[in-house]
Amino acid sequence: MTTSAEALHLRAEQAADLRRFDLARELAMQSIAADATDGDGYASLGRACLGSGDLIGAESAFRQALAVDANNAWYLRGLSVCLRNLNRPKDGLLSIEQALQREPFYCGN
């Protein structure tokens, strides 16, 4: 059975796929409000922030996701993209290397 937070997270991801980043951000925030212990809501917020150009917000959201699950390769990849775009390529590289250490066959999707 899908939880409310999970359903909202999935809707946020669908909105981001459609490049509707304002809607994705709103849905991600609702997902976080429904369950602040689920890192996927924070990661969806990070993706929405990235898409809308809010790199500082994206970094913060991915770091919050990692606070929930430090071993999640998707969260680490998102943080890596943020750091690269914030002109911190060494930090971004470290983040993606950590993702690959946790999931050696991780392909980024």
N, C-alpha and C positions, 0 to 999 in steps of 0.2 A: 504494500500500500504506500502511495506517495504522500509524504508529509506536506503540509502547507509551505514550509520553507523550501523544500525540494521543488515543488511545483512552481513557486515563484522564481527560484534560481533557474529552472529550465526555461521559463518564459523570458527571463532576462537574457539568457543566452540566445534565444530565438530572436529577440529584438536586436541584439548586437549583430547577429548574422545578417539582419536586414538593414544594418547601419542606422538604426533608430536608437542612438546612444542615450538620449535624454530619457526615453522610456526604459531602456535597459538599466540605467542608473536608478530610476525610481523603483523598478521591480527588484533590483538587487538590494536596495535599502529596506524594502518590505521583507525580503527574505531574511536579512540580518535581524530585523526586528522580531520576526517569527522564531528565529533560532540563532542566537549569537554564537553558539558553539559549533556551528557548521561553517567550515572554511570556504565552501563553495559559494556562499553568498558574498563573502568578501572578494573572492576571486572574480566573480561576475561583476562586482562593482569596479574592481581594477580594470577589467576588460572594457567596461563602459567608459571609464575615465580615460583610458588610453585612446579609445576611438574618438573621444571628443577633444583630445589634446591636453587634458589635465594630467600631466605627467607626475606632478607631486601627489595628487590625489590617488593616482594609480599605484605609485610606489607604496604609499601608506596602506592602501587596501590589500595589496599583495603581501605586505609585511604582516598585516593582521591575519590574513589567511594562513601564513606560515607560522604564526603564533599558535594557531589551532592545530596545524599538521605540518611540522617542519620537514617531513619526508616526502611531501607531495611534489612530484616532478612538474606538474602543470603550474602550480603556484610559483615554483622556482623559475620556470621558463618565463612566466609573466613578469616577475621581478627583473629578470635578465633584460627583457625588452625595454622596460622602464629605464633601467640604469644605462643601457646603451643610448637611449634617446635623450637622457639627461647628461650626455657626454661623460659618462663614467664607464668606459668600455672594459676596464680591468675588473671592476666590480661585477659588471654584467657577465663577463666571461667566467668569473668565479661561481656565480649563481647557476649558470648553465652546466658547468662542470659538476656542481653538487647534484643537479638533477640527473646527470648521467651516472654518477656514482650510485645513486639510489635506485635508478632504473636503467641499467646498461643498454637496453634495447629501445629506450625512449626515443621516439622520432619527432616529437614536438607537436603532435596533434592529439 
